[in-house]
Amino acid sequence: MEPQAPAPLPRRIAHLDMDAFFASVELLRYPQLKGLPVVIGGSRGHEGGWLARAPRDEAGRPRLDRIPPDAFPRLADYRGRGVITTATYPARPFGVGSAMGLMKAARLCPQAILLPVDFDEVRRYSRAFKAVIRDIAPVMEDRSIDEVYMDFTHVPGGQREDGRVLARLIQKSIFDATGLTCSIGVAPNKLLAKMASEFDKPGGISIVYEADLQPRIWPLPCRKINGIGPKTDARLQAHGVRTIGELAACGPLWLIERFGRSHGAWLHESAWGRDERPVVTESEPVSMSRETTFARDLHAVRDRTELGRIFTRLAEQVADDLQRKGYEGRNVGIKLRYADFRIATRAQTVDDYTQDARRIRLLAGQCLKRVDLTEPLRLLGIRVGALRHKPSAPATSLSN
């Protein structure tokens, strides 16, 4: 009798979400603000006031950790239409959250401290924590600047306590390397792991099993399923479907009739906690882009100098992203959002690939000539698509 093959290991998929990532990065520089309501949002450039009041070290450099909290700007004094990137946990009980307008947040929590986003610093920490993860659990899918999926199934120690031991190791290693905390959910698939990572924030580890579907998942609102947005949720609520359990009780044919074959079938599978998607370690980007929303409407004629500076900076940022990640592209486009929220996009494809900031700005500038610039603008963006990996330079022989 031939020996039986060992039973396959239970699938253990983890989702890691950094805790209030943008805010936590700032608190590393300003530890005196820990425990206070802090909102991250708006643009850099209004920080001169508190930096000017910073004590200096012997070399004349500002001691950011010595700036008194009273020296920082408050949300109550903000004027503009920026949005919140994130908020510290002490600010959240006031109803302040990501993607909320800063003016609305000022009405809810006027005493909150307002700090601008430092994308360069955030990206640096993002690369650092992901490098730590790859050393421990190399089957990692990079989802965004502050979250990843990991497949623990065949990682040494990944089955111990159903993934909790490895999750603790990753949390400790990230904290030791960066000073930042994260929350991790471990489950049989991506869908449930994503939900689990929200159960015990900040700094928590949540393990979800298939048997937890009914007691832990079904009472949650449908919006907790990653992929159900406000429009689908509103349509479900119009039919009296508010929780995941109520969604699971809907027949698949009923859902397909109302939401289409593909989306309806996906809703049914998701409500029952089914998800076979693998953790994808490598995915090629389709394009890279940068955009910015202005603090006030800008006009192409009256604000030409300021818009020119912004346009150049966007081209430089996209070029830097391409160069850092080793890509070049030959489709360059722009995106405009007017004061009335209309959006215009234009793009052109050229024969030669580029990752050069001047070339990108030139091609994007040609696209600008094909849109209406008589109306005020609230957003400007540059995108480079049709990407490929930049070929390596040929080796040069020493004998030449």
C-alpha positions in Angstrom: 0.0 0.0 0.0 1.4 3.3 -1.0 1.7 5.9 1.8 -0.9 8.6 1.8 0.0 12.1 0.9 0.0 14.4 3.9 -3.2 16.5 4.2 -2.8 20.0 2.9 -2.1 22.7 5.5 -5.0 25.0 6.4 -4.9 28.2 4.4 -3.8 31.1 6.6 -4.0 34.5 4.9 -3.1 37.7 6.9 -4.0 41.3 6.2 -1.8 43.9 7.9 -3.0 47.5 8.3 -0.7 50.2 9.8 -2.4 52.1 12.6 -3.3 55.7 11.6 -0.2 55.5 9.4 0.2 59.1 8.3 -0.4 60.4 11.8 1.8 57.9 13.4 4.7 58.9 11.1 4.3 62.5 12.2 4.1 61.5 15.9 7.6 60.0 15.6 8.8 63.6 14.9 6.5 65.2 17.4 6.2 62.7 20.3 4.8 65.5 22.5 1.5 65.3 20.6 0.9 61.6 21.6 -2.5 61.2 23.2 -3.9 64.4 21.7 -6.4 64.7 18.8 -4.3 65.3 15.7 -5.5 65.5 12.1 -3.3 65.0 9.1 -4.3 66.8 5.9 -3.9 69.9 3.8 -0.8 70.9 2.0 2.7 71.6 3.3 3.7 75.2 3.6 1.7 76.4 6.6 4.2 74.9 9.0 6.5 77.9 9.2 4.9 79.3 12.4 5.7 76.4 14.7 9.0 75.6 13.1 10.1 79.2 13.7 9.4 78.7 17.4 11.3 75.4 17.7 14.2 75.4 20.1 17.6 74.8 18.4 20.4 72.3 19.1 24.1 73.3 19.1 24.2 73.0 15.3 21.2 75.3 14.9 18.8 72.6 13.8 15.2 72.7 15.1 14.4 70.4 17.9 11.0 69.2 16.7 10.3 67.2 19.9 10.7 70.4 22.0 8.0 72.5 20.3 5.2 73.1 22.8 1.8 71.7 21.7 0.2 75.1 22.0 2.5 76.3 19.2 0.8 74.1 16.6 -2.1 75.2 14.4 -5.6 74.1 15.4 -8.2 72.7 13.1 -10.5 75.6 14.1 -8.3 78.0 12.3 -8.2 76.1 9.0 -9.7 77.8 5.9 -9.8 75.8 2.7 -11.3 72.6 1.2 -8.6 70.1 1.9 -9.5 66.6 3.2 -8.3 64.5 6.1 -5.7 61.8 5.2 -6.0 60.3 8.6 -6.5 61.2 12.3 -5.1 59.9 15.5 -7.3 57.7 17.6 -8.0 60.4 20.2 -9.6 62.5 17.4 -11.9 59.7 16.2 -14.5 59.7 18.9 -15.5 63.2 17.7 -16.6 61.7 14.4 -13.4 62.8 12.5 -12.2 60.4 9.9 -10.3 59.8 6.7 -11.6 61.5 3.5 -13.7 64.0 5.5 -13.4 67.7 4.6 -11.2 69.6 6.9 -13.8 72.4 7.3 -16.4 69.8 8.5 -13.8 68.2 10.8 -13.2 71.7 12.3 -16.8 71.9 13.3 -16.6 68.5 15.0 -13.2 68.8 16.7 -12.0 72.4 16.5 -9.3 71.7 19.2 -7.6 69.1 17.0 -4.0 69.9 15.9 -3.6 70.1 12.2 -0.4 68.8 10.5 0.3 68.7 6.8 1.0 65.5 4.9 4.7 64.7 4.3 4.5 62.1 1.5 8.2 61.7 1.2 8.5 60.7 4.8 5.5 58.4 4.6 6.8 56.6 1.6 10.1 56.1 3.3 8.4 54.4 6.3 6.2 52.4 3.9 9.2 51.0 2.2 10.8 50.2 5.6 7.9 48.3 7.1 7.4 46.3 3.9 11.1 45.3 3.8 10.7 43.9 7.4 7.7 41.9 6.3 9.4 40.4 3.2 12.3 39.2 5.4 9.8 37.2 7.5 6.9 36.4 5.2 8.1 36.8 1.6 4.7 35.9 0.1 3.4 39.4 0.4 1.0 41.4 -1.8 1.5 45.2 -1.7 -1.9 46.7 -1.6 -1.3 50.3 -0.7 1.1 52.6 1.1 -0.1 51.3 4.5 -1.5 47.8 4.0 -0.4 44.4 2.7 -1.7 40.8 2.4 0.5 37.9 3.5 0.2 34.2 3.0 1.3 32.5 6.2 0.4 29.0 5.1 3.8 27.6 4.3 5.9 30.2 6.2 7.9 28.6 9.1 5.7 29.2 12.2 2.8 30.4 10.1 0.5 27.6 11.5 1.4 28.1 15.1 -1.6 29.3 17.1 -3.3 29.6 13.6 -1.0 32.4 12.6 -0.9 34.4 15.9 2.7 33.6 16.7 4.0 34.8 13.3 1.7 37.9 13.4 3.2 38.8 16.8 6.7 38.5 15.4 5.9 40.7 12.5 4.3 43.4 14.7 7.4 43.4 17.0 9.9 43.5 14.1 8.1 46.4 12.5 8.0 48.3 15.8 11.6 47.6 16.5 12.6 48.9 13.0 10.3 51.9 12.7 8.6 52.7 16.0 5.2 52.2 14.3 2.4 49.8 15.3 0.0 47.8 13.0 -3.0 45.6 13.3 -3.2 42.1 11.7 -6.1 39.9 10.8 -5.5 36.2 10.0 -8.2 34.1 8.3 -8.7 31.4 5.7 -8.9 34.0 2.9 -8.3 37.7 2.0 -11.9 38.7 2.4 -12.1 37.7 6.0 -8.6 38.7 6.9 -9.3 42.3 5.7 -12.3 42.4 8.0 -10.4 40.8 10.9 -7.6 43.4 10.8 -10.2 46.0 11.8 -11.5 44.1 14.9 -8.9 45.1 17.4 -7.3 48.3 16.4 -4.8 49.7 17.2 -2.1 47.1 17.6 -4.3 44.1 17.7 -4.2 40.6 16.3 -7.5 39.0 15.3 -7.8 35.3 14.2 -11.0 34.4 12.3 -12.1 30.9 11.5 -14.7 29.6 9.2 -16.9 28.8 12.3 -16.8 32.6 13.1 -18.8 33.5 10.1 -22.2 33.5 11.7 -21.4 35.0 15.1 -18.7 37.5 14.1 -19.2 38.4 10.4 -22.9 38.3 9.7 -23.9 40.9 12.3 -21.6 43.5 10.6 -23.0 46.0 8.1 -22.6 45.2 4.4 -20.1 48.0 4.0 -17.6 46.0 6.0 -17.1 43.8 2.9 -14.2 45.2 1.0 -15.7 46.0 -2.4 -19.2 47.1 -1.3 -19.3 50.9 -1.8 -21.9 53.5 -0.8 -24.0 53.0 -4.0 -24.3 49.2 -3.7 -24.9 49.6 0.0 -27.7 52.1 -0.6 -29.3 49.7 -3.1 -29.1 46.9 -0.7 -30.6 49.0 2.1 -33.5 50.0 -0.2 -34.3 46.2 -0.3 -34.0 46.0 3.5 -30.6 44.3 3.4 -28.4 46.0 6.0 -26.1 43.3 7.5 -23.9 40.7 6.0 -26.1 38.0 7.5 -29.2 39.5 5.8 -27.2 39.5 2.5 -26.3 35.9 3.0 -30.0 35.1 3.4 -30.7 36.5 -0.1 -30.8 33.9 -2.8 -28.1 34.1 -5.5 -30.7 34.3 -8.2 -32.4 37.2 -6.4 -29.0 39.1 -6.2 -28.1 38.3 -9.9 -31.5 39.7 -11.0 -30.9 43.0 -9.2 -27.1 43.4 -9.5 -26.1 41.5 -12.6 -24.6 38.1 -13.1 -21.0 38.8 -12.0 -21.7 41.3 -9.2 -24.7 39.5 -7.8 -22.8 36.2 -7.7 -19.8 37.9 -6.0 -22.2 39.5 -3.4 -23.5 36.0 -2.5 -20.1 34.4 -2.3 -18.7 37.3 -0.1 -21.6 37.2 2.3 -20.8 33.5 2.9 -17.1 34.3 3.4 -15.8 32.6 0.3 -12.8 34.0 -1.5 -10.2 32.0 -3.4 -8.0 34.9 -4.5 -4.3 34.2 -4.1 -1.8 36.5 -2.5 -0.1 38.0 -5.6 3.5 38.9 -4.9 4.3 40.7 -8.2 1.9 42.8 -10.2 2.9 45.2 -13.0 1.6 48.7 -12.6 -0.6 50.0 -15.5 0.4 53.6 -14.9 1.9 56.0 -12.4 0.4 59.4 -11.6 0.5 62.3 -9.2 -2.2 64.9 -8.6 -3.0 67.7 -6.2 -6.1 69.5 -5.1 -5.6 73.3 -4.6 -6.4 75.1 -1.4 -8.2 77.6 -3.6 -9.4 77.6 -7.2 -6.6 78.6 -9.6 -7.0 80.2 -13.1 -4.7 79.4 -16.0 -4.1 83.1 -16.7 -4.3 84.9 -13.4 -2.4 82.1 -11.5 -0.1 81.0 -14.4 3.1 81.2 -12.4 1.7 79.2 -9.5 0.2 76.6 -11.8 3.4 76.3 -13.7 5.3 75.5 -10.5 2.7 72.9 -9.5 2.8 71.4 -13.0 6.6 71.1 -12.9 6.6 69.5 -9.5 4.0 66.9 -10.5 6.1 66.0 -13.5 9.2 65.7 -11.3 7.3 63.5 -8.8 6.0 61.1 -11.5 9.5 60.9 -13.0 11.0 60.2 -9.6 8.4 57.4 -9.0 9.2 55.9 -12.4 13.0 56.0 -11.8 12.8 54.7 -8.3 10.7 51.7 -9.4 12.6 51.1 -12.7 9.8 51.9 -15.2 9.4 54.2 -18.2 6.3 54.9 -20.3 5.2 56.4 -23.6 1.7 57.5 -22.8 1.5 60.8 -21.0 -1.8 62.3 -19.8 -3.3 65.0 -17.7 -6.3 65.3 -15.4 -8.2 68.5 -14.6 -11.1 69.0 -12.2 -12.9 72.3 -12.6 -14.4 74.4 -9.8 -17.8 72.8 -10.7 -16.3 69.3 -10.3 -16.3 68.5 -14.0 -13.3 66.4 -15.0 -11.3 66.6 -18.2 -8.6 64.2 -19.2 -6.3 64.2 -22.2 -3.4 61.9 -23.2 -1.0 61.2 -26.0 1.2 58.2 -27.0 4.6 58.8 -28.4 7.1 56.4 -29.9 9.9 56.8 -27.4 9.7 55.6 -23.7 10.7 58.1 -21.0 11.1 58.6 -17.3 12.6 62.1 -17.7 10.8 64.9 -15.9 11.4 67.5 -18.6 10.1 65.2 -21.3 7.0 64.3 -19.2 6.3 67.9 -18.5 6.6 68.8 -22.2 4.2 66.1 -23.3 1.8 66.9 -20.5 1.9 70.5 -21.5 0.9 69.6 -25.1 -2.1 67.8 -23.6 -3.0 71.0 -21.7 -3.4 72.8 -25.0 -6.3 70.5 -25.8 -8.5 71.3 -22.8 -10.6 74.3 -21.8 -8.4 76.6 -19.6 -10.9 79.5 -19.3 -12.6 78.0 -16.2 -11.1 77.9 -12.7 -9.4 74.7 -11.6 -9.4 72.8 -8.3 -7.3 69.8 -9.2 -4.4 69.1 -11.6 -2.7 65.7 -12.3 -0.1 64.1 -14.5 -0.1 60.4 -15.5 2.4 58.2 -17.4 1.1 54.9 -18.8 2.0 52.2 -21.3 4.8 51.3 -18.9 7.7 48.9 -19.4 10.7 48.0 -17.2 13.6 50.3 -18.2 16.2 48.2 -20.0 19.5 47.9 -18.3 22.4 49.8 -19.9 24.7 47.4 -21.8 27.9 46.5 -20.0 31.0 48.3 -21.2 34.1 46.2 -21.9 37.3 47.3 -20.2 39.2 46.6 -23.3 37.3 49.1 -25.4 
